Each structure stands twice: as structure tokens, then as C-alpha cells.
């Protein structure tokens, strides 16, 4: 009976994990891209992070803030991989723009490229805050937890990052982006 | 729309153009299960090694707390304890014997370790309490490792015990540098204050020292600790110092630990940071001040720090009473 119960628990945990991965995969990949990863790197980083999360899934799944936990692992994983591979090499690769294939996607490519260039001008920590807060849509508290900083730090970094982005020449002609 | 909403639209529109392949759920499950088996195996191995080591005559286990979140009974301490046992004794509700019993080991309180000894504690990802397994995986076969203890106090304490003991400092540094793990090297056998051991020091930092500092603040007040956290994203809420009080944090960009060390020397008369030859990166220098430092004194420090070359951001955090 206990074996069956254990199997059931495992099944439930695996199902839960699978459902989470299916639901968040796309956002995780895109967040990694916005953080500066190339397409291949984004997949590697997200996969490595999710494997780590699987190992501690009981902890992740019972965490009050599951997304915050996962993004924390993602950022740590990326940091480790960058260090392992040599920052310069990976950063160099990450700078290459790889827009999706599309028929007449020039505007979209321009926008993506402009945003990438603008994000690149931010400090790594500012970039992380911007991506987690504005793309992943984590709350300030979640962002602070994921980055391991105080909420006030998130606010101040966001404020400075927004001020910098508002003056960024790459975004000057982007429709809907107001420079103030 | 507010500027923040503009930013959200901007990022989402830009990210929409990134292709995302379907999630490889089955592959992730397979890899995750393999990783979990490996970790469990390492944990079992660690326990066996620890028990065997004790059975072979025993060696000194010098416990060092590994979690920044542990409650501590005494929040007024101003000096690190002389030995690890006293660290544990100061953890609320637990004694060194409790921990020793939980580990199945005889805990021996000793004086300071030889000066050339170092502990290495691995934790990856930081703070999750799983560091021991990774440590064993990474360094068990390393010929520089003289003795090794691994174990987690299951169900009792979310802490790691020292994973590697008896290393010479340079060997400990080398292992950390060569590994891809978050780790801290504890110097000279000196135990860290409770609540500081779990800080995610990265291999870039190689060595972090949390020594009592005898210098003076510009105002004449006495500083407490200087700590280097290199690219670690330390949260002070997760990793409080032992005492409540204001803390000044300077964030440096494109700097080396040596740059940070210079700041610390200037501001805290800190003796310098050994082994801090890492590449340039973002560094956070934390200046723990006396709890009763005045706002004016803090303001003076922050103003001066802000003018230092390489300093990008200076801010103040309050370490809450535990």
C-alpha cells in the first residue's frame, strides 16, 4: 500500500511539474532572451534551471511564491553558466539578434532589435529588474525575492532603469514608447 | 498610460517575436529524475563517509551554520566565537550536543583550527540546503581533500555542516575557483557569526572574510564587519547580520574585489581581502556599522562613497531585529 501511495505522490508531483513547465516554458524562454541569452542559450539555461527545480520540486511547489523561486533558480543558473563558459564569449553570442522567421516582420524585428539594444545599455542588475518586473510581471516583492535584494532596491533600480530607457536613442522612434 | 505600462507593452511586443519551441517536458522529467537520483546517492554516500570517519577514530567536527535564516538567541554579539561549537550553542533552542546527536556524531568542541586550515561549504543554489550533495559530487575525489564530512540534519535544522575540513587555504580557494558551485571558504577555522554562513558567495569572490574590524568610521564610530559579496545578490532579509542596525551598501560596477577592498580599507581600516583577484564584475560592498551610528554619520559615509570611482549605487538597509 505504501508503495502505491508513494507512486501516486510521485505521479501527482510529476503531473504538477509537467503542467507548470508547459504553462511557463514560453515565458521563461522569452525572459531568458530578454536577459541577454541567444536562442540556444535560453533553452539551455531554462532547461538546466527546470531540472534543478525538479530535484527540489516538493520545495518549489510548496513555496509561497513558486514563480519567484523558479526565476531565482533561473538567474543563478544563468550566472553559473556564464561563469563556466566565460562571460565575454557568451555575451558576445547573446548580442546577436535572432528574430523569428516571418514574412513581413520588419517592424517587429526593428522593435525587438531596438529593445535589445536598449536593454543592453542597462546594467545587468537593472536589466534583470526590468525583465522580471515588466515582462514576467512579477510583483516588486517577488522580484526582490528572486534577485535577493530589498524591495526598495527594486524600486530604485526600476526608477533609474526607466529613466535611462526613456532617454535611450534606440527607442526614440518606437511607436507607443513615450520619451519623457 | 503610465511609463511602467509603456515598458510592459514594449517588452511583451518585443518578446513576442522570439520563437519558443514546445516545452521538452518528457526530457526534463528524465533529466530531473536522474539528477535527483544522483543527489540522493551523494547524500547517502556522505552519511556513510561521515559515519565511517567517526568509526575510524573520529576527527574534530567543527560545525558551522549554513543558513542565513536561522534564528539566533544572542543578537548582541560583537565578536565571532572562537570555535564552531559556540556558534551552535547560540542557536536558539539547540546546543552543539543536539546537533551532534542529530548527526550521529560526537561533537567535539575545540579551540581554533590551525591557521592554514579552511572549510569549504558548497551550496548551489544558495540557501536551499542542498549544498552538501553537490559538494560530495564535486570534490570527493579531489586529492587535496584530506577529510570530508557531509550530512544534513534531516528534519531538525535546515543547515549544512562543513563539507570539507582540513584543507589548506590555497587548496580550498582552488577548489572553489575550479568548481562551478556557489561556495564560501571559511578562513582560519574561525566560525562565522550565526546568520551569515548561508550567504551565496560565488567562486568569483573566492574568499570572503568577515572579520571584526578595528577601524573607525569618519565620525569616530566603530564599524563592525566588512563583507564582500561579489555578484551574489545577497538579500539582507535572508541573510541578516547578528545585530539589528543600519547597513550601508555600495554597489560597484566593473570593479574587482581589490577595488572593493580598497574602499573597505579606506572606510573601515580593513586589512584587505586575500585571494581577491577575480575578474572585473559587479560587486556589492557591505559596510556593517554600529547599531547606534547616527543618521548624519551614515549620510556622510554614503555621500563619500557615492563619489568613489566605480561606485554606481549606494543605499542603506536596515537589519531587523531577529
Interface residues (C-beta under 8 A of the other chain):
Chain A: X14 X17 X18 X21 X22 X25 X26 X29 X30 X31 X33 X34 X39 X42 X43 X47 X50 X51 X52 X53 X54 X55 X56 X57 X59 X72 X73 X75 X76 X77 X79 X80 X83 X84 X87 X98 X99 X100 X101 X102 X105 X108 X109 X111 X112 X114 X115 X116 X123 X124 X125 X130 X131 X134 X135 X137 X144 X145 X147 X148 X149 X150 X152 X153 X156 X157 X158 X162 X165 X166 X171 X174 X176 X177 X178 X180
Chain B: X3 X4 X6 X7 X8 X9 X10 X11 X12 X13 X14 X15 X16 X17 X18 X19 X20 X21 X22 X23 X24 X25 X27 X28 X29 X31 X32 X33 X35 X36 X39 X124 X125 X126 X128 X130 X180 X181 X182 X200 X202 X203 X204 X231 X232 X233 X234 X235 X236 X237 X238 X251 X253 X279 X281 X282 X312 X313 X315 X317
